[in-house]
Amino acid sequence: MFLYRIFNVVDGKQYVGITNNLNRRWKEHRNELQGNRHGNAHLQAAWNLYRKENFIFEVLSTFSDINTMQKAEVDFIAKNDLMNPQKGYNLDVGGAGHFKHSEEAKRKISQYNGESVVSMCLKTGEIREYNQIRDVMNDGLNPKSIANPCSDRALTYANRVWMYKRDYLKNPQILEKKRNERQNVKARPSRYRPVFGMNIKTKEIVKYEAVYHTKRDGLSHQSVNQCCVCPSVHKSHMGFVWSFNQDLLLELANKAQKGNINRKEIYKFSLNGQLVEKVDRNSISKTELKGILNVCSGKKLSYKGCLYSYNITCKDQKKRYGNFYRSFLKKDKDGNTIARYNNISELLNDNSQIKNTGGIYCCCQGKRKTAYGYRWYFGGGLFQ
């Protein structure tokens, strides 16, 4: 039995919980957060803002008795004031049987339950109006299942199409249109639904009969599906915005294009410092982009044998890579060239007796005459 926490390294806030299966619980948290459907809206908002790389999942304590574990959770939350939104993400005091909704959660639940909805039967076309969502319980339906079909995240519920009444009053024909589209369509996983894509730059529209058909053109059908299901988190994939609803494409494309304006340009350089090309973010995969951004931020020296920089002159790489990629000349005491090395790594591989390169750099900078019995010079290189 474990007391664990999800810690935000950016602002220091944390979420604390208990479980008897650590791997399963972390997998549940991660899947719900990445799918933008976590029950803790405060934690979900932070995850969407700071991304998963800034969150750490770790064990605080282990226990053999469930009562001790529950008491420890209650004490830890109270001691660190984690129910305070300024300090933590917990919504209740912890332990067993102590759950209590926050005032904000109560307001949202009340607002949702008070929504008026309209539904239409797929077979008969009968229309029913409900003054409040909770009124659907009178027909034996689950109020929690109404939100998805109303927001087009699901096709139907209880063999009916649904709309919020406020949307229905604006355009009543939409309900009939939904019924016509889905009358003969059975509920199915989203990967089997038709999907539309729009190129962010050219506004060209493409259509696939099913999400998983996109992999035939080298796209990731998982990424396409995420863009359709969670457009607020996953903006685009391979230069296209994606949606199950073609009418939303132009709006999504304009938002994505507006967001791209503020992105820094990335330039690709060879190891000798020559500009190769300007990187098109939309033409590379997310994995490649992550590796390139790590180079630009200094977390890595290079990616796939190339340098990358936000600066077209590559000056910001000088401090990080200058000495590493400089070429070196090895000469004897008479000044005769013995060998040339493209970088310090080649030099060390060819001279296994050299353990410390400090003396070599001092020779190159003119601070001493020899090192390891040879004269050493910079041979002209990346930033020389």
FIDRENMAR-464685 format. One record per residue (C-alpha): x, y, z; residue in one letter. Coordinates in steps of 0.05 Angstrom, whole numbers, plus 5000, padded with zeros to 4 digits. Example, Ala and Ser with C-alpha at 12.3 -4.5 7.8 and 13.67 -1.06 7.14 Angstrom:
2
PT | X | Y | Z | rest
PT | 5246 | 4910 | 5156 | a .
PT | 5273 | 4979 | 5143 | s .
END
This chain:
384
PT | X | Y | Z | rest
PT | 5000 | 5000 | 5000 | m .
PT | 5028 | 5067 | 4979 | f .
PT | 5021 | 5141 | 4992 | l .
PT | 5040 | 5176 | 4927 | y .
PT | 5041 | 5245 | 4897 | r .
PT | 5039 | 5278 | 4828 | i .
PT | 5087 | 5337 | 4834 | f .
PT | 5090 | 5398 | 4788 | n .
PT | 5163 | 5419 | 4783 | v .
PT | 5145 | 5487 | 4754 | v .
PT | 5101 | 5516 | 4809 | d .
PT | 5112 | 5465 | 4865 | g .
PT | 5039 | 5445 | 4871 | k .
PT | 5023 | 5372 | 4884 | q .
PT | 4967 | 5320 | 4884 | y .
PT | 4969 | 5266 | 4938 | v .
PT | 4932 | 5199 | 4937 | g .
PT | 4934 | 5128 | 4962 | i .
PT | 4932 | 5061 | 4926 | t .
PT | 4948 | 4987 | 4933 | n .
PT | 4971 | 4981 | 4861 | n .
PT | 5021 | 5035 | 4843 | l .
PT | 5030 | 5019 | 4768 | n .
PT | 4956 | 5013 | 4755 | r .
PT | 4939 | 5078 | 4791 | r .
PT | 4993 | 5118 | 4755 | w .
PT | 4970 | 5090 | 4688 | k .
PT | 4899 | 5111 | 4703 | e .
PT | 4921 | 5182 | 4721 | h .
PT | 4965 | 5188 | 4660 | r .
PT | 4914 | 5161 | 4611 | n .
PT | 4859 | 5206 | 4637 | e .
PT | 4904 | 5268 | 4637 | l .
PT | 4930 | 5255 | 4567 | q .
PT | 4859 | 5243 | 4543 | g .
PT | 4836 | 5309 | 4576 | n .
PT | 4783 | 5273 | 4617 | r .
PT | 4811 | 5272 | 4687 | h .
PT | 4760 | 5280 | 4743 | g .
PT | 4804 | 5333 | 4777 | n .
PT | 4794 | 5395 | 4734 | a .
PT | 4848 | 5434 | 4771 | h .
PT | 4901 | 5380 | 4758 | l .
PT | 4877 | 5372 | 4686 | q .
PT | 4884 | 5446 | 4672 | a .
PT | 4955 | 5446 | 4700 | a .
PT | 4973 | 5385 | 4659 | w .
PT | 4947 | 5418 | 4595 | n .
PT | 4987 | 5481 | 4611 | l .
PT | 5054 | 5453 | 4634 | y .
PT | 5054 | 5386 | 4595 | r .
PT | 5073 | 5318 | 4623 | k .
PT | 5148 | 5329 | 4624 | e .
PT | 5139 | 5377 | 4683 | n .
PT | 5103 | 5328 | 4727 | f .
PT | 5135 | 5275 | 4771 | i .
PT | 5099 | 5213 | 4799 | f .
PT | 5133 | 5189 | 4862 | e .
PT | 5121 | 5148 | 4925 | v .
PT | 5122 | 5184 | 4992 | l .
PT | 5111 | 5125 | 5039 | s .
PT | 5092 | 5051 | 5041 | t .
PT | 5045 | 5019 | 5091 | f .
PT | 5022 | 4950 | 5112 | s .
PT | 4957 | 4973 | 5145 | d .
PT | 4901 | 5009 | 5107 | i .
PT | 4878 | 5051 | 5166 | n .
PT | 4948 | 5078 | 5177 | t .
PT | 4953 | 5094 | 5103 | m .
PT | 4888 | 5132 | 5102 | q .
PT | 4906 | 5171 | 5165 | k .
PT | 4974 | 5189 | 5134 | a .
PT | 4939 | 5216 | 5072 | e .
PT | 4892 | 5259 | 5113 | v .
PT | 4949 | 5286 | 5155 | d .
PT | 4994 | 5301 | 5094 | f .
PT | 4938 | 5339 | 5057 | i .
PT | 4921 | 5379 | 5120 | a .
PT | 4993 | 5394 | 5138 | k .
PT | 5011 | 5420 | 5068 | n .
PT | 4942 | 5453 | 5056 | d .
PT | 4935 | 5417 | 4990 | l .
PT | 4861 | 5434 | 4984 | m .
PT | 4882 | 5506 | 4975 | n .
PT | 4885 | 5517 | 4898 | p .
PT | 4946 | 5560 | 4909 | q .
PT | 4985 | 5502 | 4940 | k .
PT | 4957 | 5437 | 4914 | g .
PT | 4908 | 5399 | 4870 | y .
PT | 4870 | 5357 | 4920 | n .
PT | 4794 | 5367 | 4921 | l .
PT | 4779 | 5330 | 4986 | d .
PT | 4810 | 5316 | 5054 | v .
PT | 4831 | 5245 | 5035 | g .
PT | 4823 | 5180 | 5072 | g .
PT | 4760 | 5138 | 5065 | a .
PT | 4689 | 5166 | 5063 | g .
PT | 4711 | 5238 | 5070 | h .
PT | 4700 | 5262 | 4998 | f .
PT | 4672 | 5331 | 4993 | k .
PT | 4663 | 5372 | 4930 | h .
PT | 4695 | 5441 | 4928 | s .
PT | 4650 | 5501 | 4919 | e .
PT | 4673 | 5509 | 4847 | e .
PT | 4658 | 5436 | 4832 | a .
PT | 4589 | 5444 | 4864 | k .
PT | 4575 | 5504 | 4820 | r .
PT | 4595 | 5468 | 4756 | k .
PT | 4554 | 5406 | 4774 | i .
PT | 4494 | 5450 | 4790 | s .
PT | 4503 | 5488 | 4725 | q .
PT | 4507 | 5423 | 4685 | y .
PT | 4447 | 5390 | 4719 | n .
PT | 4407 | 5453 | 4707 | g .
PT | 4418 | 5453 | 4631 | e .
PT | 4357 | 5442 | 4587 | s .
PT | 4364 | 5389 | 4533 | v .
PT | 4325 | 5365 | 4472 | v .
PT | 4327 | 5295 | 4442 | s .
PT | 4299 | 5262 | 4380 | m .
PT | 4287 | 5188 | 4370 | c .
PT | 4325 | 5159 | 4311 | l .
PT | 4268 | 5113 | 4290 | k .
PT | 4204 | 5154 | 4300 | t .
PT | 4230 | 5225 | 4300 | g .
PT | 4195 | 5239 | 4367 | e .
PT | 4222 | 5300 | 4402 | i .
PT | 4228 | 5305 | 4478 | r .
PT | 4247 | 5366 | 4519 | e .
PT | 4276 | 5363 | 4588 | y .
PT | 4278 | 5426 | 4631 | n .
PT | 4338 | 5398 | 4669 | q .
PT | 4387 | 5343 | 4652 | i .
PT | 4370 | 5306 | 4716 | r .
PT | 4299 | 5299 | 4690 | d .
PT | 4323 | 5244 | 4642 | v .
PT | 4324 | 5197 | 4702 | m .
PT | 4248 | 5196 | 4697 | n .
PT | 4257 | 5157 | 4632 | d .
PT | 4309 | 5111 | 4663 | g .
PT | 4369 | 5146 | 4632 | l .
PT | 4436 | 5166 | 4662 | n .
PT | 4446 | 5242 | 4666 | p .
PT | 4522 | 5234 | 4662 | k .
PT | 4516 | 5204 | 4592 | s .
PT | 4481 | 5264 | 4562 | i .
PT | 4540 | 5312 | 4556 | a .
PT | 4579 | 5272 | 4503 | n .
PT | 4524 | 5268 | 4450 | p .
PT | 4505 | 5341 | 4463 | c .
PT | 4578 | 5361 | 4450 | s .
PT | 4586 | 5314 | 4390 | d .
PT | 4636 | 5271 | 4428 | r .
PT | 4588 | 5212 | 4419 | a .
PT | 4540 | 5195 | 4364 | l .
PT | 4478 | 5177 | 4403 | t .
PT | 4453 | 5156 | 4471 | y .
PT | 4392 | 5110 | 4483 | a .
PT | 4379 | 5108 | 4408 | n .
PT | 4368 | 5184 | 4407 | r .
PT | 4406 | 5245 | 4384 | v .
PT | 4415 | 5302 | 4434 | w .
PT | 4426 | 5377 | 4436 | m .
PT | 4428 | 5431 | 4489 | y .
PT | 4364 | 5470 | 4485 | k .
PT | 4401 | 5536 | 4478 | r .
PT | 4433 | 5509 | 4414 | d .
PT | 4367 | 5479 | 4390 | y .
PT | 4331 | 5547 | 4396 | l .
PT | 4384 | 5580 | 4352 | k .
PT | 4376 | 5529 | 4296 | n .
PT | 4323 | 5474 | 4305 | p .
PT | 4342 | 5442 | 4238 | q .
PT | 4407 | 5417 | 4267 | i .
PT | 4371 | 5364 | 4308 | l .
PT | 4338 | 5336 | 4246 | e .
PT | 4404 | 5338 | 4209 | k .
PT | 4437 | 5298 | 4265 | k .
PT | 4382 | 5247 | 4261 | r .
PT | 4389 | 5239 | 4185 | n .
PT | 4464 | 5231 | 4190 | e .
PT | 4462 | 5180 | 4246 | r .
PT | 4397 | 5144 | 4234 | q .
PT | 4430 | 5082 | 4205 | n .
PT | 4497 | 5091 | 4240 | v .
PT | 4510 | 5048 | 4301 | k .
PT | 4553 | 5073 | 4358 | a .
PT | 4625 | 5054 | 4344 | r .
PT | 4696 | 5072 | 4366 | p .
PT | 4720 | 5140 | 4341 | s .
PT | 4775 | 5108 | 4299 | r .
PT | 4721 | 5080 | 4252 | y .
PT | 4686 | 5147 | 4242 | r .
PT | 4696 | 5190 | 4179 | p .
PT | 4746 | 5246 | 4191 | v .
PT | 4761 | 5312 | 4156 | f .
PT | 4827 | 5348 | 4154 | g .
PT | 4847 | 5418 | 4131 | m .
PT | 4916 | 5443 | 4113 | n .
PT | 4933 | 5501 | 4159 | i .
PT | 4968 | 5541 | 4104 | k .
PT | 4931 | 5524 | 4039 | t .
PT | 4862 | 5508 | 4071 | k .
PT | 4859 | 5445 | 4028 | e .
PT | 4808 | 5395 | 4055 | i .
PT | 4818 | 5320 | 4056 | v .
PT | 4769 | 5266 | 4077 | k .
PT | 4779 | 5195 | 4101 | y .
PT | 4724 | 5144 | 4110 | e .
PT | 4754 | 5124 | 4177 | a .
PT | 4807 | 5152 | 4223 | v .
PT | 4851 | 5090 | 4217 | y .
PT | 4853 | 5100 | 4141 | h .
PT | 4899 | 5160 | 4151 | t .
PT | 4958 | 5113 | 4166 | k .
PT | 4957 | 5094 | 4092 | r .
PT | 4986 | 5163 | 4077 | d .
PT | 5039 | 5159 | 4131 | g .
PT | 4999 | 5195 | 4184 | l .
PT | 4990 | 5172 | 4256 | s .
PT | 4917 | 5153 | 4264 | h .
PT | 4925 | 5157 | 4340 | q .
PT | 4947 | 5230 | 4333 | s .
PT | 4890 | 5246 | 4285 | v .
PT | 4840 | 5215 | 4333 | n .
PT | 4869 | 5257 | 4391 | q .
PT | 4861 | 5320 | 4349 | c .
PT | 4788 | 5303 | 4337 | c .
PT | 4771 | 5283 | 4408 | v .
PT | 4812 | 5336 | 4446 | c .
PT | 4823 | 5396 | 4399 | p .
PT | 4838 | 5442 | 4458 | s .
PT | 4900 | 5400 | 4474 | v .
PT | 4921 | 5370 | 4408 | h .
PT | 4918 | 5427 | 4358 | k .
PT | 4943 | 5395 | 4293 | s .
PT | 4981 | 5336 | 4263 | h .
PT | 5028 | 5339 | 4203 | m .
PT | 5005 | 5409 | 4184 | g .
PT | 4931 | 5393 | 4185 | f .
PT | 4875 | 5405 | 4235 | v .
PT | 4827 | 5347 | 4243 | w .
PT | 4754 | 5340 | 4262 | s .
PT | 4695 | 5294 | 4255 | f .
PT | 4654 | 5356 | 4237 | n .
PT | 4674 | 5390 | 4172 | q .
PT | 4641 | 5455 | 4193 | d .
PT | 4692 | 5465 | 4248 | l .
PT | 4754 | 5458 | 4204 | l .
PT | 4762 | 5531 | 4184 | l .
PT | 4756 | 5556 | 4255 | e .
PT | 4807 | 5505 | 4280 | l .
PT | 4855 | 5522 | 4223 | a .
PT | 4852 | 5596 | 4238 | n .
PT | 4866 | 5584 | 4312 | k .
PT | 4925 | 5538 | 4295 | a .
PT | 4953 | 5588 | 4245 | q .
PT | 4947 | 5645 | 4296 | k .
PT | 4985 | 5602 | 4347 | g .
PT | 5040 | 5587 | 4296 | n .
PT | 5056 | 5661 | 4286 | i .
PT | 5086 | 5665 | 4356 | n .
PT | 5131 | 5603 | 4346 | r .
PT | 5205 | 5614 | 4338 | k .
PT | 5237 | 5595 | 4272 | e .
PT | 5285 | 5536 | 4275 | i .
PT | 5347 | 5531 | 4230 | y .
PT | 5386 | 5468 | 4214 | k .
PT | 5463 | 5469 | 4210 | f .
PT | 5516 | 5418 | 4193 | s .
PT | 5569 | 5402 | 4245 | l .
PT | 5617 | 5451 | 4212 | n .
PT | 5568 | 5508 | 4223 | g .
PT | 5540 | 5515 | 4152 | q .
PT | 5466 | 5532 | 4146 | l .
PT | 5428 | 5474 | 4114 | v .
PT | 5355 | 5494 | 4115 | e .
PT | 5299 | 5525 | 4154 | k .
PT | 5259 | 5472 | 4191 | v .
PT | 5185 | 5463 | 4174 | d .
PT | 5152 | 5441 | 4238 | r .
PT | 5092 | 5413 | 4201 | n .
PT | 5133 | 5365 | 4159 | s .
PT | 5167 | 5328 | 4216 | i .
PT | 5140 | 5280 | 4268 | s .
PT | 5130 | 5298 | 4342 | k .
PT | 5189 | 5254 | 4361 | t .
PT | 5236 | 5290 | 4314 | e .
PT | 5210 | 5358 | 4336 | l .
PT | 5223 | 5340 | 4409 | k .
PT | 5295 | 5320 | 4393 | g .
PT | 5306 | 5384 | 4354 | i .
PT | 5277 | 5428 | 4409 | l .
PT | 5323 | 5394 | 4459 | n .
PT | 5383 | 5416 | 4417 | v .
PT | 5357 | 5487 | 4411 | c .
PT | 5348 | 5492 | 4486 | s .
PT | 5417 | 5462 | 4501 | g .
PT | 5393 | 5396 | 4531 | k .
PT | 5429 | 5357 | 4475 | k .
PT | 5491 | 5372 | 4434 | l .
PT | 5462 | 5350 | 4367 | s .
PT | 5406 | 5310 | 4336 | y .
PT | 5418 | 5259 | 4279 | k .
PT | 5486 | 5290 | 4263 | g .
PT | 5461 | 5362 | 4257 | c .
PT | 5458 | 5425 | 4298 | l .
PT | 5394 | 5465 | 4307 | y .
PT | 5385 | 5537 | 4331 | s .
PT | 5333 | 5591 | 4337 | y .
PT | 5386 | 5640 | 4311 | n .
PT | 5401 | 5640 | 4237 | i .
PT | 5474 | 5657 | 4250 | t .
PT | 5481 | 5598 | 4300 | c .
PT | 5516 | 5645 | 4349 | k .
PT | 5477 | 5617 | 4408 | d .
PT | 5512 | 5549 | 4397 | q .
PT | 5582 | 5577 | 4405 | k .
PT | 5586 | 5570 | 4480 | k .
PT | 5556 | 5500 | 4481 | r .
PT | 5587 | 5469 | 4419 | y .
PT | 5647 | 5512 | 4400 | g .
PT | 5703 | 5471 | 4431 | n .
PT | 5667 | 5404 | 4422 | f .
PT | 5663 | 5410 | 4346 | y .
PT | 5727 | 5448 | 4333 | r .
PT | 5779 | 5412 | 4292 | s .
PT | 5848 | 5401 | 4322 | f .
PT | 5919 | 5395 | 4293 | l .
PT | 5970 | 5349 | 4326 | k .
PT | 6043 | 5369 | 4311 | k .
PT | 6110 | 5346 | 4335 | d .
PT | 6159 | 5393 | 4369 | k .
PT | 6189 | 5412 | 4301 | d .
PT | 6122 | 5436 | 4276 | g .
PT | 6107 | 5378 | 4229 | n .
PT | 6033 | 5359 | 4225 | t .
PT | 6020 | 5288 | 4249 | i .
PT | 5944 | 5284 | 4249 | a .
PT | 5881 | 5325 | 4242 | r .
PT | 5818 | 5312 | 4282 | y .
PT | 5749 | 5339 | 4265 | n .
PT | 5728 | 5344 | 4338 | n .
PT | 5752 | 5329 | 4408 | i .
PT | 5716 | 5261 | 4407 | s .
PT | 5759 | 5236 | 4349 | e .
PT | 5821 | 5262 | 4384 | l .
PT | 5806 | 5223 | 4448 | l .
PT | 5790 | 5159 | 4409 | n .
PT | 5857 | 5161 | 4373 | d .
PT | 5897 | 5179 | 4435 | n .
PT | 5875 | 5133 | 4490 | s .
PT | 5930 | 5157 | 4537 | q .
PT | 5898 | 5226 | 4542 | i .
PT | 5853 | 5230 | 4602 | k .
PT | 5847 | 5305 | 4611 | n .
PT | 5837 | 5354 | 4553 | t .
PT | 5852 | 5416 | 4594 | g .
PT | 5926 | 5416 | 4573 | g .
PT | 5907 | 5409 | 4499 | i .
PT | 5861 | 5470 | 4502 | y .
PT | 5915 | 5510 | 4538 | c .
PT | 5963 | 5494 | 4480 | c .
PT | 5912 | 5515 | 4429 | c .
PT | 5901 | 5580 | 4466 | q .
PT | 5976 | 5594 | 4471 | g .
PT | 5980 | 5587 | 4547 | k .
PT | 6031 | 5530 | 4543 | r .
PT | 6077 | 5501 | 4491 | k .
PT | 6063 | 5426 | 4493 | t .
PT | 6017 | 5374 | 4522 | a .
PT | 6030 | 5299 | 4523 | y .
PT | 6094 | 5311 | 4483 | g .
PT | 6061 | 5345 | 4424 | y .
PT | 6041 | 5415 | 4401 | r .
PT | 5966 | 5426 | 4392 | w .
PT | 5929 | 5478 | 4350 | y .
PT | 5858 | 5493 | 4332 | f .
PT | 5850 | 5473 | 4259 | g .
PT | 5794 | 5520 | 4240 | g .
PT | 5725 | 5494 | 4253 | g .
PT | 5655 | 5509 | 4272 | l .
PT | 5660 | 5578 | 4302 | f .
PT | 5732 | 5597 | 4287 | q .
END
